[in-house]
Amino acid sequence: MNNYSRDPPSKILLLVITQLSPTFPLCNDLLFEQFAKYGDIKKILIFERGKANKAFVEYYDVKHAIEARKDKLGKYLAEGEGKLTIHFSRLKNLDLEVVDKSRGTDYTQASSTNSEQMKHSNTDDPNVLRQQIESFTRTFTQTSQRNLTPARNDEINNLLNSDSDDDIDIWKQQKQQGPQISQDVQNVITQKPSKIIKVTSIDDRVTAKMLYNIFNKFGNVEELLYEKQMQRVFVRYQTIEFAQIAKEYLNNIQFFDQQWRIFYHPLQQLQPTTISDEYMIYYNPNGPKLIVPLSKTIILSGVIEAMEISEMMRLVAKVTEIKIVAADSLEITMMNISETLKIIAVFSDYEYKNQKLIISIK
């Protein structure tokens, strides 16, 4: 299965649903039932364009959209019905104004209890799914039909059409017929996965050790070349899969006031070219680490002086809450994921009073 996405990760997924019989009861609640197990859903909008049904699914958190796409890409809504092609959407927010052949649902009123039940339900089972389709009723408020001006109707239709190509080939074909685009965008379109990724827009305050601490969370790093003057770093992983995971999670993320852009880089020897470049080789004899999604909350183990460590954390990142969860462990919640990366970068394997601190993401 090609897991290529034409756009960087976003909170909104574009679902292209093919191989769907006319009698299949496709509805927003069915999609909610299937996708809510990955995280809280904000809105869903189903619409028809061309030969396929399409839908937008908007999550509150981009990591939940990433998890949903990874798990659902290429699968079916039910046995032999509704094959899913999934892209990250270019929409910034999902407007549920009703236009021709579209229907939307706002799930912001959903209870947390229902959401948790959805996350743990096994909705991929075709028999269970059929039962849910037949019996599932929900009291979420449906978007009411409104009298839109012709100009507004055309605006919304154009917006939907701009984000609803059937597949990558169609999108590339339309791109070639459209206006000129930058070379950077062309490079993103044509690049192939590689064990080496290039990360640009590195803040001057960031060190090579900090970069290693972050990227090694997503797989075993073999080499790292930090070109400080160029504000970029090259990272070679043991496998292409590790590089894909790192790119998926970290592309476009904000770190020390700079937004990272990550690209695959052709396989070649990494070597410093200036005196300010930092080049390191790493050996990971213990195999790959457990890779988990980024979160605002981490568990810090190996803590000797809880109060002193807490103050050190607050000096580095914007901390909203610190809890003592064990004699030598703290649960620390940051303001956002970018602040979590600061803690990982600075304190991974940090030794305090001859005790190494271990960071795990909750």
C-alpha positions as CSV (number, residue, x, y, z in Angstrom):
1,M,0.0,0.0,0.0
2,N,1.4,3.4,-1.0
3,N,1.2,5.6,2.0
4,Y,2.1,8.8,0.0
5,S,0.1,11.9,1.0
6,R,0.2,14.9,-1.2
7,D,0.1,17.3,1.7
8,P,1.7,17.5,5.2
9,P,-0.2,16.2,8.2
10,S,-3.2,18.2,9.3
11,K,-6.2,17.7,11.7
12,I,-8.5,17.2,8.7
13,L,-8.5,14.0,6.7
14,L,-9.9,13.7,3.1
15,L,-11.5,10.3,2.5
16,V,-12.1,9.1,-1.1
17,I,-14.5,6.2,-0.8
18,T,-14.7,3.9,-3.8
19,Q,-16.2,0.4,-4.6
20,L,-19.4,1.4,-2.7
21,S,-22.8,-0.1,-3.8
22,P,-25.7,2.3,-4.2
23,T,-27.6,0.6,-1.3
24,F,-24.8,1.0,1.2
25,P,-26.0,3.3,4.0
26,L,-23.1,5.7,4.1
27,C,-23.6,8.4,6.7
28,N,-21.7,10.6,9.1
29,D,-22.4,8.5,12.1
30,L,-21.0,5.4,10.4
31,L,-17.7,7.3,9.8
32,F,-17.8,8.6,13.3
33,E,-18.1,5.0,14.6
34,Q,-15.1,3.9,12.6
35,F,-12.8,6.9,13.1
36,A,-13.6,8.0,16.7
37,K,-11.5,5.2,18.2
38,Y,-8.3,7.1,17.1
39,G,-9.3,10.3,19.0
40,D,-12.0,12.9,19.5
41,I,-13.7,14.0,16.3
42,K,-14.9,17.6,15.8
43,K,-16.8,17.4,12.5
44,I,-17.6,15.2,9.6
45,L,-18.8,16.2,6.1
46,I,-19.8,13.8,3.4
47,F,-20.1,15.0,-0.2
48,E,-20.2,13.7,-3.8
49,R,-17.7,14.7,-6.4
50,G,-17.2,12.8,-9.7
51,K,-17.5,9.0,-9.5
52,A,-16.7,8.6,-5.8
53,N,-18.2,9.6,-2.5
54,K,-15.8,11.7,-0.4
55,A,-15.8,12.9,3.2
56,F,-13.8,15.2,5.5
57,V,-13.1,14.0,9.1
58,E,-11.8,16.7,11.4
59,Y,-10.0,15.8,14.6
60,Y,-9.0,18.1,17.5
61,D,-5.4,16.8,17.4
62,V,-3.2,16.2,14.4
63,K,-1.7,13.1,15.9
64,H,-5.1,11.4,16.0
65,A,-5.5,12.1,12.3
66,I,-2.1,10.6,11.6
67,E,-2.9,7.5,13.5
68,A,-6.3,7.1,11.7
69,R,-4.7,7.5,8.3
70,K,-2.0,5.0,9.0
71,D,-4.5,2.4,10.2
72,K,-7.3,3.0,7.7
73,L,-5.5,3.6,4.5
74,G,-6.5,1.1,1.8
75,K,-9.0,-0.7,4.1
76,Y,-12.8,-1.0,3.6
77,L,-15.7,0.4,5.6
78,A,-17.3,-3.0,5.6
79,E,-16.6,-6.3,4.0
80,G,-16.1,-5.6,0.3
81,E,-17.7,-2.1,0.6
82,G,-16.2,1.3,0.6
83,K,-12.4,1.2,-0.1
84,L,-10.6,4.1,1.6
85,T,-8.0,6.3,0.0
86,I,-7.0,8.9,2.6
87,H,-5.1,12.2,2.2
88,F,-4.4,15.0,4.6
89,S,-6.6,17.9,3.7
90,R,-5.5,21.4,2.7
91,L,-8.5,22.9,4.5
92,K,-7.6,24.9,7.6
93,N,-11.1,24.3,9.1
94,L,-14.2,22.4,8.1
95,D,-17.2,24.5,7.2
96,L,-20.5,22.6,7.5
97,E,-22.5,24.9,5.4
98,V,-24.7,22.6,3.3
99,V,-24.2,22.7,-0.5
100,D,-25.5,20.5,-3.2
101,K,-25.0,16.8,-2.4
102,S,-23.3,17.3,0.9
103,R,-24.2,16.6,4.5
104,G,-22.4,17.4,7.6
105,T,-22.5,16.7,11.4
106,D,-20.9,18.7,14.2
107,Y,-19.7,16.3,17.0
108,T,-18.5,18.9,19.4
109,Q,-21.4,18.0,21.7
110,A,-20.4,14.4,22.0
111,S,-19.9,13.1,25.6
112,S,-16.4,12.0,26.6
113,T,-18.0,8.7,27.7
114,N,-19.3,7.9,24.2
115,S,-16.0,9.0,22.8
116,E,-14.0,6.6,25.0
117,Q,-16.4,3.8,24.1
118,M,-15.9,4.5,20.4
119,K,-12.1,4.4,20.8
120,H,-12.1,0.9,22.3
121,S,-14.9,-0.6,20.1
122,N,-13.9,-3.2,17.5
123,T,-15.7,-1.6,14.5
124,D,-13.5,-3.3,11.9
125,D,-15.4,-6.6,12.4
126,P,-17.9,-6.7,9.5
127,N,-20.7,-8.4,11.5
128,V,-20.4,-5.9,14.3
129,L,-20.3,-3.1,11.7
130,R,-23.5,-4.3,10.0
131,Q,-25.3,-4.4,13.3
132,Q,-24.2,-0.9,14.1
133,I,-25.3,0.3,10.7
134,E,-28.8,-1.1,11.2
135,S,-29.2,0.0,14.8
136,F,-27.0,3.0,15.3
137,T,-29.0,6.2,16.1
138,R,-27.4,9.3,17.5
139,T,-28.8,12.6,18.7
140,F,-26.1,14.9,17.4
141,T,-27.5,18.0,15.7
142,Q,-27.4,17.8,12.0
143,T,-26.5,20.9,10.0
144,S,-29.6,22.6,8.9
145,Q,-30.2,23.5,5.2
146,R,-29.6,27.2,4.6
147,N,-30.5,29.5,1.7
148,L,-27.1,30.4,0.4
149,T,-26.4,33.0,-2.2
150,P,-25.3,31.7,-5.6
151,A,-21.9,33.3,-5.1
152,R,-21.4,31.6,-1.7
153,N,-22.6,28.3,-3.1
154,D,-20.0,28.5,-5.9
155,E,-17.3,29.5,-3.4
156,I,-17.9,26.4,-1.2
157,N,-18.2,24.1,-4.2
158,N,-14.9,25.4,-5.6
159,L,-13.3,24.9,-2.1
160,L,-14.5,21.3,-1.9
161,N,-13.5,20.5,-5.5
162,S,-10.0,21.9,-4.8
163,D,-9.5,19.3,-2.1
164,S,-11.2,16.3,-3.5
165,D,-9.2,14.7,-6.3
166,D,-9.8,11.0,-6.7
167,D,-6.1,10.1,-6.5
168,I,-2.6,11.4,-6.7
169,D,-2.4,10.9,-10.5
170,I,-5.4,13.1,-11.1
171,W,-4.0,15.7,-8.7
172,K,-0.7,15.7,-10.5
173,Q,-2.4,16.0,-13.9
174,Q,-4.4,19.0,-12.7
175,K,-1.3,20.6,-11.2
176,Q,0.5,20.4,-14.5
177,Q,-2.3,22.2,-16.2
178,G,-2.5,24.9,-13.5
179,P,-0.3,27.8,-12.6
180,Q,3.5,27.6,-11.9
181,I,4.5,26.3,-8.5
182,S,7.8,26.7,-6.7
183,Q,10.7,24.3,-7.0
184,D,10.4,23.4,-3.3
185,V,6.8,22.2,-3.9
186,Q,8.0,20.2,-7.0
187,N,10.7,18.5,-4.9
188,V,8.1,17.5,-2.2
189,I,5.9,16.0,-4.9
190,T,8.6,13.9,-6.6
191,Q,10.7,12.8,-3.6
192,K,10.9,9.2,-2.7
193,P,11.2,7.7,0.8
194,S,14.7,7.3,2.0
195,K,16.6,6.4,5.2
196,I,18.0,10.0,5.2
197,I,15.8,13.0,6.0
198,K,16.8,16.6,5.7
199,V,15.4,19.1,8.3
200,T,15.5,22.8,7.6
201,S,14.9,25.9,9.7
202,I,16.8,24.8,12.8
203,D,17.0,27.5,15.5
204,D,20.5,28.7,16.4
205,R,20.0,27.7,20.1
206,V,19.6,24.0,19.1
207,T,22.5,21.7,19.5
208,A,23.4,18.4,17.8
209,K,22.8,16.5,21.0
210,M,19.3,18.0,21.3
211,L,18.5,17.0,17.7
212,Y,19.7,13.5,18.3
213,N,17.6,13.2,21.5
214,I,14.5,14.1,19.5
215,F,15.0,12.1,16.3
216,N,16.2,9.0,18.2
217,K,12.7,8.8,19.8
218,F,11.3,7.8,16.4
219,G,13.8,5.0,15.5
220,N,17.5,4.2,15.7
221,V,19.6,7.0,14.3
222,E,22.9,5.9,12.6
223,E,24.3,9.2,11.5
224,L,23.6,12.9,12.1
225,L,25.2,15.8,10.2
226,Y,24.3,19.2,11.7
227,E,25.2,22.1,9.3
228,K,24.7,24.9,11.8
229,Q,25.5,27.8,9.4
230,M,22.9,26.5,7.0
231,Q,20.4,25.9,9.8
232,R,19.7,22.3,8.7
233,V,20.4,18.8,9.8
234,F,20.6,15.4,8.0
235,V,19.6,12.3,9.9
236,R,20.2,8.8,8.7
237,Y,18.0,6.1,10.2
238,Q,18.6,2.3,10.2
239,T,15.5,1.8,8.1
240,I,13.2,3.8,5.7
241,E,10.3,3.0,8.1
242,F,12.0,5.0,10.9
243,A,12.6,7.9,8.6
244,Q,8.9,7.9,7.5
245,I,7.7,7.9,11.1
246,A,9.9,10.8,12.0
247,K,8.9,12.8,9.0
248,E,5.2,12.1,9.6
249,Y,5.3,13.2,13.2
250,L,7.8,16.1,13.1
251,N,7.2,17.8,9.7
252,N,5.8,21.4,10.2
253,I,6.2,21.2,13.9
254,Q,7.3,24.4,15.8
255,F,10.5,24.1,17.8
256,F,12.2,27.0,19.5
257,D,10.2,29.5,17.4
258,Q,11.1,27.8,14.1
259,Q,8.8,25.7,12.0
260,W,10.6,22.6,10.7
261,R,10.3,21.4,7.2
262,I,11.4,17.8,6.5
263,F,12.3,16.2,3.2
264,Y,13.6,12.8,2.2
265,H,17.2,13.0,1.0
266,P,18.9,10.7,-1.5
267,L,21.1,8.1,-0.1
268,Q,24.7,9.3,0.0
269,Q,27.6,9.7,2.4
270,L,27.1,12.3,5.0
271,Q,30.2,14.4,5.7
272,P,31.0,17.8,7.1
273,T,32.1,20.5,4.8
274,T,32.8,23.4,7.1
275,I,34.6,23.8,10.5
276,S,31.2,24.6,12.2
277,D,29.5,21.4,11.0
278,E,28.9,18.6,13.6
279,Y,29.0,15.0,12.4
280,M,28.3,12.0,14.6
281,I,27.9,8.3,14.2
282,Y,25.7,6.3,16.6
283,Y,25.5,2.6,17.4
284,N,22.3,1.1,18.8
285,P,22.9,-2.5,19.9
286,N,19.7,-2.9,21.8
287,G,17.3,-2.7,18.8
288,P,14.6,-0.2,18.1
289,K,12.8,1.6,20.9
290,L,9.1,1.6,21.5
291,I,7.8,4.4,19.3
292,V,4.7,6.2,20.5
293,P,2.9,9.4,19.3
294,L,3.9,12.7,20.7
295,S,1.9,14.0,23.7
296,K,1.8,17.0,26.0
297,T,2.4,14.6,28.9
298,I,5.5,12.7,29.7
299,I,6.7,10.5,32.6
300,L,10.1,11.3,34.0
301,S,11.8,8.4,35.8
302,G,15.0,8.3,37.9
303,V,14.1,11.4,39.9
304,I,16.0,12.0,43.1
305,E,15.0,15.6,44.1
306,A,11.5,16.1,42.7
307,M,11.3,19.8,43.6
308,E,14.7,20.7,42.1
309,I,13.9,18.7,38.9
310,S,10.5,20.4,38.6
311,E,12.1,23.9,38.7
312,M,14.7,22.8,36.1
313,M,11.8,21.7,33.8
314,R,10.0,25.0,34.2
315,L,13.1,26.9,33.1
316,V,13.3,25.0,29.8
317,A,9.6,24.6,28.8
318,K,6.1,25.9,29.6
319,V,4.8,23.4,32.1
320,T,1.1,23.4,33.1
321,E,1.1,20.6,35.7
322,I,3.6,18.3,37.6
323,K,2.4,15.3,39.6
324,I,4.4,12.9,41.7
325,V,3.3,9.4,40.5
326,A,5.9,7.3,42.3
327,A,8.9,7.6,44.6
328,D,11.2,8.4,41.7
329,S,8.8,9.4,38.9
330,L,7.0,12.6,37.9
331,E,4.1,13.1,35.4
332,I,4.7,16.4,33.6
333,T,2.2,18.1,31.4
334,M,3.3,20.8,29.0
335,M,1.3,23.6,27.3
336,N,1.7,21.9,23.9
337,I,3.7,19.3,22.0
338,S,6.4,21.8,21.0
339,E,7.2,22.3,24.7
340,T,7.4,18.5,25.1
341,L,10.1,18.4,22.4
342,K,12.1,20.9,24.4
343,I,12.1,18.6,27.4
344,I,13.0,15.6,25.3
345,A,15.8,17.5,23.6
346,V,17.4,18.8,26.8
347,F,16.7,16.1,29.4
348,S,16.9,12.8,27.5
349,D,19.5,10.6,29.3
350,Y,20.4,13.6,31.5
351,E,22.4,12.7,34.6
352,Y,21.4,14.5,37.8
353,K,23.3,13.6,40.9
354,N,24.7,10.5,39.3
355,Q,21.1,9.3,38.4
356,K,20.1,9.2,34.7
357,L,16.7,10.6,33.9
358,I,14.5,8.5,31.6
359,I,11.7,10.2,29.6
360,S,8.7,8.3,28.3
361,I,5.7,9.7,26.5
362,K,2.4,9.1,28.1
